[in-house]
Amino acid sequence: MLHRLRDRLATPSFRAELKQAAVAFVITSLLFGGSFLSLFLAFTAQFLWVYEIAQALFIASLVLALLGGLYIVPKLARRVRMELSRLDISYAPTQETAFFVLITVIVALSAFNTGNNLLYLIFAVLISVIVASGIVSESMLRGLSVGLRFPEHIYAGQATLLDVSVANEKYLVPSMSLTVGMRLTQKAGAPVAATDKRGQRRWWGKPKAAPSKLDNLAHFVIAGPRAKVRQTVEHTFPARGQYDIVGFTITTKFPFGFLQKTRRFAASGVITVYPAVDAAVPLPAGLSDALGARETNQRGLGADLYAIRQYRDGDRRRDIDWKATAKTRKLMVRDRMREDDRRVTIRFDPCPGRELTADDRAAFEAGVAQAASLVTRLAKSGTLVRLVTPNATTEFGNTPRHTHDMLRLLAVIEPGDGVADGKEAPERRRRMVREASPEVVFAWNGQPASGAVVAKISFDELRTASTAS
């Protein structure tokens, strides 16, 4: 705490604010102190029967008190308004609110009509319960901070584990019955309708709004003073895309559930959700033949014999040719021919050239999922894969990191991104020719820009297939 205070004192803005607070305190103390002194002297003058002086002192006391109020009340109101805006707390009534207010009104009318002191006492207790509920519930939301940890690789449609934590920085007061939510904005992928999963309606009959957020991400029963609680929850992102974390929300109805108070916390972060991957996706027709191993006249790890030579240190024992060893009476080993690396280029052209309908969007998402599945399967089988989009081109590779880079590109791709097929930059086009490989093309019209095309997958055909099914 002292370290935090020392750091705040080092900032010029805090020192200026502290100076203004000190000046306001001195002026307010002088005004109200003078008012109390004048009031004391007025009572003394009245006790001594000096009524003219007592009257003047009474007037001076009221004037000083009025000046003190006019000076300090606007500053306090502005401070309170700034504090409330910083806390960013919103209120929402509940069903219990309507029931309790109705009971309070009935008791109040009965007390006014009958003049029964017991009813007045009950009415006072009901009002005090409402006020106490507001004070306690707001104290529950003060001094809190929210944290979130999520995996680096998340796939659409697959459950993932999110680590949600809430830290209570208050020294004495615990926070109870906290529901943590997360506000998100989706920048790519199929838009997800942010509806309430429970399908409930508000108690006054209007449907709930559909903000882009996860309302019930985690619930914590209690967070003790100066304690941090953590909870691991399972969540499934229904669609691929880039989700920007706008902030978090903490909601509580404690202690009586009369008001649902929500405090919003600003935050920043990006969650990239990869497209859904189907491990059993079939290879396009013609791609299997194109992936057949091709031998060269170079030494390597192929299947056919390249040469027989004498054994050297470091050679594998399994390559020893025992027949040649018996004939020459020297250890001889077999060298094999090297096979060409299997390489495949996945070309993805998202430019439709027309306005897209809902069916077109669904077909495009199906194409993205199929391309992601194909990339993953080829990389796992050892094939060197390259992804080409109008905005980016990856190198050939089959490592998990390279696969995730390609999936990350497919996660954020949108219809109409970049330029149309066949308009790549000259440098990239020359590199494509130099690193020629069999291509699988995903496009609306199925026409590639260049390369040895072995398969064409049209989004229009995917739309037709999905409509027929």
C-alpha positions in Angstrom: 0.0 0.0 0.0 2.8 2.4 0.9 4.6 1.5 -2.3 1.5 2.3 -4.4 1.0 5.6 -2.5 4.6 6.5 -3.2 4.2 5.7 -6.9 1.1 7.9 -7.1 2.8 10.8 -5.3 5.5 10.7 -8.0 3.0 11.5 -10.7 2.4 15.3 -11.4 -1.3 14.9 -11.9 -1.8 13.3 -8.5 0.3 16.0 -6.8 -1.8 18.7 -8.5 -5.0 16.9 -7.4 -3.7 16.6 -3.8 -2.8 20.3 -3.8 -6.4 21.2 -4.9 -7.9 19.0 -2.3 -5.7 20.6 0.4 -6.8 24.1 -0.6 -10.4 23.1 -0.7 -10.1 21.5 2.8 -8.5 24.6 4.3 -11.1 27.0 2.8 -14.0 24.7 3.8 -12.6 24.4 7.3 -12.3 28.2 7.7 -15.8 28.8 6.5 -17.5 26.1 8.6 -15.2 26.8 11.5 -16.1 30.5 11.4 -19.8 29.5 11.2 -19.6 27.4 14.3 -17.6 30.1 16.1 -20.1 32.7 15.2 -22.9 30.5 16.4 -21.1 29.9 19.7 -20.5 33.6 20.2 -24.2 34.3 19.3 -25.4 32.0 22.0 -23.0 33.6 24.4 -24.2 37.1 23.5 -27.8 36.0 23.9 -27.0 34.6 27.3 -25.6 38.0 28.2 -28.7 39.7 26.9 -26.8 41.5 24.1 -29.5 40.7 21.5 -28.2 43.0 18.7 -24.8 41.4 18.6 -26.4 37.9 18.9 -28.6 38.6 15.9 -25.6 39.8 13.9 -23.6 36.7 14.9 -26.5 34.4 14.0 -26.7 36.0 10.5 -22.9 35.8 10.1 -23.1 32.1 11.1 -25.8 31.4 8.5 -23.9 33.3 5.8 -20.6 31.5 6.4 -22.4 28.1 6.4 -24.1 29.0 3.2 -20.9 30.0 1.6 -19.2 26.8 2.7 -22.0 24.8 1.3 -22.0 26.6 -2.0 -18.2 26.1 -2.2 -17.8 22.5 -1.3 -21.1 20.8 -2.4 -20.5 21.3 -6.2 -17.0 20.0 -5.8 -18.2 16.9 -3.9 -21.0 16.4 -6.5 -18.5 16.5 -9.3 -16.2 14.1 -7.5 -19.0 11.7 -6.9 -20.1 11.9 -10.5 -16.5 11.2 -11.6 -16.3 8.3 -9.2 -19.6 6.8 -10.5 -18.4 7.2 -14.1 -15.2 5.5 -13.3 -17.0 2.6 -11.6 -19.3 2.4 -14.6 -22.2 0.7 -12.7 -25.6 0.1 -14.2 -28.8 -1.0 -12.5 -31.6 -3.3 -13.6 -34.7 -4.1 -11.6 -35.8 -7.7 -10.9 -39.0 -9.5 -10.2 -38.3 -9.2 -6.4 -38.0 -5.4 -6.9 -41.6 -5.1 -8.1 -42.9 -7.4 -5.4 -41.1 -5.5 -2.6 -42.1 -2.1 -3.9 -45.7 -3.2 -4.0 -45.6 -4.4 -0.4 -43.9 -1.1 0.6 -46.6 1.0 -1.1 -49.4 -1.1 0.5 -47.9 -0.7 4.0 -47.3 3.1 3.5 -51.0 3.7 2.4 -52.2 1.6 5.3 -50.1 3.5 7.8 -51.2 6.9 6.4 -54.9 5.9 6.5 -55.0 4.3 9.9 -52.2 6.2 11.7 -51.0 3.0 13.3 -47.5 3.4 14.7 -46.7 -0.2 14.1 -47.4 0.2 10.4 -45.2 3.3 10.4 -42.4 1.2 12.0 -42.8 -1.6 9.4 -42.7 1.0 6.6 -39.5 2.5 8.0 -38.0 -1.0 8.2 -38.9 -1.6 4.5 -37.4 1.6 3.4 -34.2 1.0 5.4 -33.9 -2.5 3.8 -34.0 -1.0 0.3 -31.3 1.6 1.3 -29.2 -1.0 3.0 -29.5 -3.3 0.0 -28.2 -0.6 -2.4 -25.3 0.3 -0.1 -24.2 -3.3 0.5 -24.5 -4.4 -3.2 -22.5 -1.4 -4.4 -19.8 -2.2 -1.8 -19.6 -5.7 -3.3 -18.5 -4.3 -6.6 -15.8 -2.0 -5.3 -12.1 -2.9 -5.3 -12.4 -5.8 -7.8 -10.3 -6.7 -10.8 -10.9 -9.5 -13.3 -8.4 -11.6 -15.2 -8.8 -14.2 -18.0 -6.4 -16.8 -19.4 -7.2 -18.9 -22.5 -5.4 -21.4 -24.6 -3.3 -20.2 -27.5 -5.1 -22.5 -30.0 -8.9 -22.6 -30.0 -11.1 -24.3 -32.6 -14.7 -23.4 -33.4 -17.2 -25.9 -32.2 -14.8 -27.5 -29.7 -15.0 -27.0 -26.0 -12.1 -25.0 -24.6 -11.1 -24.2 -21.0 -11.0 -20.6 -19.8 -9.4 -19.6 -16.6 -11.4 -16.8 -15.0 -10.1 -15.0 -11.8 -11.4 -12.2 -9.6 -9.2 -10.4 -7.2 -10.7 -8.5 -4.2 -8.4 -5.6 -3.2 -10.5 -4.5 -0.2 -8.9 -5.0 3.2 -11.9 -5.9 5.3 -15.1 -6.4 3.3 -15.6 -9.6 1.2 -17.5 -9.6 -2.1 -20.2 -12.2 -2.5 -22.4 -13.7 -5.2 -20.4 -12.4 -8.2 -21.2 -13.3 -11.8 -18.5 -12.6 -14.3 -19.2 -11.9 -18.0 -17.1 -10.9 -21.0 -17.8 -8.4 -23.7 -16.6 -9.3 -27.2 -16.6 -7.9 -30.7 -16.3 -10.3 -33.6 -14.3 -9.0 -36.6 -14.3 -12.0 -38.9 -16.1 -15.3 -39.5 -19.8 -16.0 -39.5 -21.6 -13.5 -37.2 -22.9 -15.1 -34.0 -26.3 -13.9 -32.8 -25.7 -12.8 -29.2 -29.0 -14.1 -27.7 -29.6 -15.2 -24.2 -29.1 -19.0 -24.0 -31.9 -19.5 -21.6 -34.4 -17.8 -23.9 -36.0 -15.9 -21.0 -37.8 -12.6 -21.3 -37.8 -9.7 -18.9 -40.4 -9.7 -16.2 -42.3 -6.8 -17.7 -42.7 -8.6 -21.0 -40.1 -7.1 -23.3 -37.5 -9.4 -24.7 -33.9 -9.0 -23.5 -31.4 -7.1 -25.6 -28.8 -9.1 -27.4 -25.4 -7.5 -26.6 -22.2 -9.2 -27.9 -21.1 -10.6 -24.6 -21.0 -13.7 -22.5 -23.2 -12.9 -19.5 -22.7 -16.0 -17.3 -19.1 -16.9 -17.9 -18.4 -17.8 -14.2 -20.0 -17.4 -10.8 -18.1 -16.9 -7.6 -19.9 -17.4 -4.2 -17.4 -15.3 -2.2 -14.1 -13.5 -2.7 -12.5 -12.8 0.6 -10.7 -9.5 1.5 -7.2 -9.3 -0.1 -7.9 -12.6 -1.8 -8.0 -13.9 -5.4 -10.4 -16.6 -6.5 -10.1 -18.6 -9.7 -12.4 -20.8 -11.7 -11.9 -22.9 -14.8 -14.9 -22.9 -17.1 -15.7 -24.7 -20.3 -16.9 -22.7 -23.2 -17.4 -23.4 -26.9 -17.0 -20.7 -29.5 -19.6 -21.5 -32.2 -17.9 -19.7 -35.1 -14.4 -19.0 -36.3 -13.0 -15.5 -36.3 -11.1 -12.9 -34.4 -12.8 -11.9 -31.1 -11.6 -8.7 -29.5 -12.1 -8.5 -25.8 -13.7 -5.1 -25.0 -14.1 -5.6 -21.3 -15.6 -7.6 -18.5 -18.7 -7.3 -16.4 -19.4 -8.3 -12.8 -23.0 -8.7 -11.8 -24.4 -9.2 -8.3 -27.9 -9.3 -6.7 -26.5 -9.5 -3.2 -27.9 -9.3 -0.5 -31.7 -9.4 -1.2 -31.9 -9.5 -5.0 -33.9 -6.2 -5.2 -31.5 -4.8 -7.8 -29.2 -6.4 -10.3 -26.0 -4.2 -10.3 -23.5 -4.6 -13.1 -20.0 -3.0 -13.1 -18.1 -2.8 -16.3 -14.3 -3.1 -16.6 -12.3 -2.0 -19.6 -9.9 -4.6 -21.0 -8.1 -5.4 -24.2 -7.1 -8.7 -25.8 -7.6 -10.8 -28.9 -9.0 -14.4 -29.1 -8.4 -16.1 -32.4 -10.7 -19.0 -33.0 -9.6 -21.4 -35.8 -12.1 -22.9 -38.2 -13.7 -26.2 -37.3 -11.4 -29.1 -38.4 -12.6 -32.5 -39.5 -9.8 -35.1 -39.2 -11.7 -37.5 -41.5 -12.0 -35.0 -44.4 -11.4 -36.9 -47.7 -8.7 -35.8 -50.1 -9.9 -34.2 -53.4 -9.9 -36.4 -56.4 -6.5 -36.3 -58.2 -4.6 -35.1 -55.2 -3.6 -38.7 -54.0 -1.9 -39.4 -57.4 -0.1 -36.0 -57.3 1.3 -36.8 -53.9 3.0 -40.0 -55.1 6.7 -40.1 -54.3 8.9 -39.2 -57.2 12.5 -40.6 -57.2 15.6 -38.7 -58.2 19.2 -39.6 -59.0 20.4 -38.4 -55.6 21.2 -40.3 -52.4 18.5 -40.1 -49.7 16.0 -42.2 -47.7 14.0 -43.7 -50.5 13.1 -47.3 -51.2 15.1 -48.1 -54.3 18.9 -48.9 -54.4 21.3 -46.1 -55.3 24.7 -47.7 -54.7 26.7 -50.0 -52.5 29.7 -48.6 -50.6 32.0 -49.4 -47.7 30.7 -48.8 -44.2 31.6 -45.5 -42.6 31.2 -44.3 -39.0 27.6 -43.0 -38.5 25.9 -45.3 -41.0 22.8 -47.1 -39.9 23.2 -50.8 -39.1 20.0 -51.6 -40.9 21.6 -50.5 -44.2 24.4 -53.1 -44.0 24.3 -55.4 -47.0 25.4 -58.7 -45.6 25.8 -60.5 -49.0 28.1 -57.8 -50.3 30.0 -57.9 -46.9 30.5 -61.7 -47.2 31.8 -61.4 -50.8 34.2 -58.6 -50.1 34.9 -59.4 -46.5 34.3 -55.8 -45.6 31.3 -54.1 -44.1 29.3 -52.7 -47.0 26.1 -50.6 -46.8 23.3 -49.8 -49.3 22.6 -46.2 -50.3 19.1 -45.5 -51.4 17.6 -43.0 -53.8 16.1 -39.8 -52.4 12.4 -39.1 -53.0 11.1 -35.6 -53.7 9.4 -33.8 -50.9 5.6 -33.9 -51.3 4.4 -30.4 -51.7 0.9 -29.0 -52.0 -0.4 -25.4 -52.4 -3.8 -24.6 -51.1 -5.0 -21.5 -52.9 -8.0 -19.7 -51.3 -9.7 -17.0 -53.3 -12.5 -15.3 -51.3 -13.5 -12.7 -53.8 -17.0 -13.4 -55.0 -17.5 -10.5 -57.4 -21.2 -10.1 -56.3 -23.4 -9.5 -53.3 -23.6 -12.5 -51.1 -26.8 -14.0 -49.6 -27.1 -15.9 -46.4 -26.7 -19.2 -48.3 -23.5 -17.9 -50.0 -22.1 -17.0 -46.6 -22.9 -20.5 -45.3 -21.2 -22.0 -48.3 -18.2 -19.8 -47.8 -17.9 -20.9 -44.2 -18.2 -24.5 -45.3 -15.3 -23.9 -47.7 -13.2 -22.3 -45.0 -13.8 -25.3 -42.7 -12.9 -27.8 -45.6 -9.7 -25.9 -46.4 -8.7 -25.9 -42.7 -9.4 -29.6 -42.5 -7.4 -30.3 -45.6 -4.4 -28.2 -44.5 -4.4 -30.0 -41.1 -4.6 -33.5 -42.6 -1.9 -32.9 -45.2 0.5 -31.4 -42.6 -0.1 -34.3 -40.2 0.7 -36.8 -43.0 4.1 -35.2 -43.6 3.2 -33.2 -46.7 4.7 -29.8 -47.1 1.7 -27.4 -47.4 1.5 -23.8 -48.4 -1.5 -21.5 -48.1 -2.0 -18.7 -50.6 -4.6 -16.0 -50.1 -4.9 -12.6 -51.8 -3.4 -10.9 -48.7 -0.7 -13.4 -47.6 1.3 -16.4 -48.6 3.0 -18.9 -46.2 6.1 -20.9 -46.8 6.0 -24.7 -47.3 6.0 -26.6 -44.0 4.2 -29.3 -42.0 5.2 -28.4 -38.4 2.5 -27.7 -35.9 3.5 -24.0 -35.7 3.3 -23.7 -39.5 -0.2 -25.4 -39.4 -1.4 -22.9 -36.8 -0.1 -20.0 -38.9 -2.2 -21.2 -41.8 -5.3 -21.8 -39.6 -4.9 -18.3 -38.2 -5.1 -16.9 -41.8 -8.2 -18.9 -42.5 -9.7 -17.8 -39.2 -9.8 -14.1 -40.2 -10.4 -14.4 -43.9 -13.6 -12.8 -45.2 -15.4 -12.8 -48.6 -13.9 -10.0 -50.7 -10.6 -9.7 -48.8 -7.7 -8.6 -50.9 -7.6 -8.6 -54.7 -9.1 -11.0 -57.2 -7.3 -14.2 -58.2 -4.6 -13.6 -60.8 -3.6 -10.1 -59.6 -0.9 -11.0 -57.2 2.2 -8.9 -56.9 4.9 -9.7 -59.5 7.4 -10.8 -56.8 5.0 -13.3 -55.3 4.0 -14.5 -58.8 7.6 -15.2 -59.6 8.1 -17.1 -56.4 5.0 -19.1 -57.1 6.4 -20.2 -60.4 9.8 -21.0 -58.9 8.2 -23.1 -56.1 5.7 -24.8 -58.4 3.6 -27.6 -56.8 0.3 -29.3 -57.2 -2.5 -26.8 -56.3 -6.0 -27.3 -54.7 -8.1 -24.2 -55.4 -10.9 -22.9 -53.3 -12.8 -20.1 -55.2 -16.3 -19.0 -56.2 -15.7 -19.8 -59.9 -13.1 -22.5 -59.3 -10.6 -21.0 -61.8 -7.0 -20.8 -60.5 -4.5 -18.1 -61.3 -1.6 -20.4 -62.2 0.0 -23.6 -61.2 -0.6 -27.3 -61.7 -4.2 -27.5 -60.5 -5.2 -31.0 -59.4 -8.5 -30.2 -57.7 -11.0 -27.3 -57.9 -13.5 -26.7 -55.1 -16.2 -24.1 -55.8 -18.1 -22.4 -53.1 -21.1 -22.3 -55.5 -21.1 -26.1 -55.6 -20.9 -26.2 -51.8 -23.9 -24.0 -51.6 -25.8 -26.2 -54.0 -24.9 -29.3 -52.0 -25.9 -27.8 -48.7 -29.2 -26.6 -50.2 -29.9 -30.0 -51.6 -29.2 -31.7 -48.3 
